[in-house]
Amino acid sequence: QVHVVESGGGLVEAGGSVRLSCTVSGLDFGGYAMAWFRQAPGKEREGVACIGFNSNSAYYTGSVKGRFTISRDNAANTLYLQMNNVKPEDTAIYYCAAERVGFCPGSWYLSAGAVAAQPAVAVWGQGTQVTVSS
């Protein structure tokens, strides 16, 4: 069975940086596009970033472009999210999931709107809380 564990969150000041990690087991990690999602209080879970199976493509929701970087280590079955210049509106619980086999779906680059949290493998970990103080 698929098991997902996110880590690395915490309290960070606005303008600071934090790096999230996500380790996945029970899945052909290297065969899937992987994505980060987040859910702020009172809001729906939404997509933050997606990376293709071979790291040759990456996409970001508009509000984090230029500040966040998604990466992966297929040998370690681990996904990362480097968050720089964080803002109070980045406060949320962050989750990762296997988005789709191979490449990120068109929802990440065909529309300027928010990406819904509907991954192909909807197995969610406990998430990791990121709180940005102003």
N, C-alpha and C positions, 0 to 999 in steps of 0.2 A: 504494500500500500504506500501511497505517496505521503511523505512527511515533510513539512516546511517549517523552518525555524528562522525567524528574523531577529536581528540584534543590532546594537550600535546606537540606538536612540538615546535621548536625554534632554537636559535643559541647556539651551545655547542662547547666547545673546544675539540680537539682530546684527547682521553683518559678519557673523562668525561662520564656522564650518563644522560639518559633522559627516561621518561616513557610515553608511548602513551596510550590513551584510545579510545575506540570505542563503542558507544551506538547504539543499533539497536532496531527498533520498527516495528510492522506490520509483524512479522515473529516469528515462533516457535523457538526462539533463542536456547533454550536448546536441541533441536532435531537436530541441524546442527553442523557439523565440521565448524570451523571458521578459517579464514586465514588473514594474513597481506601480503600486496603486496607493492611494491615501484616502482616509476618511476623517474629515473634520467634524467636530461636534455639531449635530443637527443637520448634517449634509450627507448626500449620497457618496458612496465610494466612487472614486474616479481615477482614471489612468494618469500616471505621472511620466513614465518613460518606458520604452520598449527597445530591446536589442535582439537582433537576429541570431540564429544559432551559431554562426561563425564570426560574430562581432563585426561583420562588414557593413552593417546598417544599424542605425540607432535613431529613435524619434522621441520627441519630447512634447509635452503639452506646452502651450504658449507661455504660460506664466513662469515656467522654470527654465526656458531656453536661455543658454548663456550662463546659467548659474549651476545647474546640476549636470552630472556626467554619469551615465550608466555604463557598467563594464561587467565582464564575467570571466571566470576561470573554469573552463570546462573540466580540467583535470581534477579540480577540487569540488566540483558540483556547487559552485558558489557564485552568487550574483551580488553586485555592489551598486551602491548609489552614493556618489560623492556630492554633497550639498554644500555649495559655497555661497557667500553673501546671503545667508538665509534671512527671511522676513517673517514678521509675526503671522502673516497669512499662510505660511508653510506649516504652522502648528497643526498636527494631525497624527493619527496612527497610520504607520506605513506598513504595507503588506507587499509580498511578492507572489507571483503565480506564473505557471507555464501558460503563456498566451496562445501559442499555436505551434504546430509542427513546422519547423523551418524558419520562415520569415514572419516579421510582424504583419498583422493584417492591415488592410487598407484604411481602416478606421483611424489609424495613427497618422496617415499622411494625406488622405483624400479630403478630409474635412478639418476646418479650423476650430470646430467645437470640441467640447470635452469628450474624452474617450470613456465609454461606459466600462464598468468592471465586469466583463463577461468573458473571462478566459476559457480556453478549451478544457483546461484541467482546473476546475473550480475547487481546489483544495487550498484552504487558507490556514496559515499559521496564526499564532496569537497576535502577530503584529509587533511593531516597536514604536513607542511613543516618542515623538519629537515635539518639544515645546520651545518656541522661540520667544524670548522676552524682549520687550521694546525698551 
